[in-house]
Amino acid sequence: MPAEADAKDDRAAAVTPTIQPTAPWRVREVMALPGDRLFVRFVDGLTGVVDLSALIASPEAGVFGRLRERSLFEQVTVEMGAVVWPGELDLAPDAMHAAIKQHGEWKIQP
């Protein structure tokens, strides 16, 4: 019986579609730019820049101070519609979308 259950589980996983975030503020693409900035594209097509330079350089950077290491900063990726780095660092995509929609960029201050 367990062999049949395993086979059924495998078939279900094979036909289950990948979940694609569809909220307009979900991030589709991110790319590290010079100067501790990011280029982002959202699922609704909105694009802009996130400027983390003031935050990263600040003594109040907290966990984001680790992003001063350029090799870590460049490991940025999108996970479930959010901008993330290794070590459980992430940015709020809804706040990012609102700021970029209003100003064309999001300058994150400490």
N, C-alpha and C positions, 0 to 999 in steps of 0.2 A: 504493500500500500504506500509506503513512503516514496518509493520510486515513482509512482504515478503522480503523487502530489508534487514532487520536484519537477517532473516534466511539465505539468500544468503551470506551475509557477514560472518556469522558464519561458513558456509560450506567451504568458501574459506580459512578461517584461519585454518580450520581443515586439509585441504589437502595441504597447502603450506609447502614445506619442510623447515626445519631449515637451515639457512645460515651457511655454514661452511667455514671459511677463508682457502684459499688454497695457498696463496703466501708462498714461502719457509721460509720466515722470520717471519711468524706469529707464536706466541707461542701457544702450545697445552697444556702444563702442567707447573705449577710453585709450588715450595714448599719452605717455609722459612727454612733456615738452621741456626745453631749457628753462632755467630760472624757477624751479620748483612749481611748475604749472602743469595742468592737464588739459588736453582737448577731450571733450565729451560730446557724444551724439546720443540723443534720447530716441525712444521708440516712435515718438510723434514727429521725428525729423529735426527738432530743435537742436542746434549745435552751439557750443560756446567754450569758454575757458574757465577753469577753476584755478585760482591763484592761491597757493598754500604757502608762499614765501614768507609772509609776515608771521604766520603761525609756526612754521617749522623753525624759524630763526629765534623765536621768542623763548625766554626762560620759562614761560608758562605753557610751553608746548605739550607737556605731559607725555603721553605715549606717542604722540605724533613727532616728538623730537627724534625718534628712531629714523624718521624719513630723511634726516640730514645725510644719511648714508645713501649716496646716489644709486648704488646698486639695488638697494631695497626699494627706493622710490620708483625705479624703473620696472619693478615687478608688479606694478599695478595691473589689475584685471577687472573684468565684470563678472559678478556672481549673482545670479537671480535678480538682475536689474540694478545692482548696487556696485559702486566703486569700492574695491577691497585690495588690501595688501596682506602678505603673510603676517601672522601674529595677531589676527583678529582686529586689524585696523580697517575701518570703513567710514564712508561719508554718507550722510542722509540724502538719498536721491530726490526726495520731494522738495527739500529746502534748496538743493542745488538747482533743480529745474525752475523753481519760482524766481530765484535770483537771476539766473541766466535769461529767463524770459523777460524780466523787467530791465536788466542792465547789460545784457550781452556777456557778462562774466560774473563769477562769484569770488569775491575776495574774502577769504576766511581770516578773520582777525583773532588774536589770542584772547 
